[in-house]
Amino acid sequence: GAAQTTSMFPQCFLSCRDVFMAAHWLSFLQQQQKVQI
């Protein structure tokens, strides 16, 4: 019950954070490529 919920919450948070960071890095890399070109 509570133990499973508390253990699953960090996993969901990390996954959402990873998706956000991935999108941020993709936009950052695109900007870097535009600057280089």
N, C-alpha and C positions, 0 to 999 in steps of 0.2 A: 504494500500500500504506500505509505509515506516514503519508505526507503527507496522504492522503485521510482517514485515521482522525483525525489531529490537527485537520484542518480541520472535520470533521463534529462533533467533540466539543463545541466551543464553541457551535455552532448548537443542538445538542440541549440543552445546559445553559441557554442563553438562552431557548429555547422553554419548557422546564420552569419556569424562573424567571419568565417572563412569565405563565404559567398560575397560578403560586403568587401572584404579585403581584396579578393580576386578581381572584383569589378573595379575597385580603386586602382589596383596595379595595372589592369588592362588599359584604363584611361590614361594612366601616368605614362605607360610605355608608348602609347599612341602619341602623346604629346612630345615625348623625347624623339620619336621618329620624325615628327613634323619639324622639330627644331633642327635635326641633323640634315634633313633634306633641304 
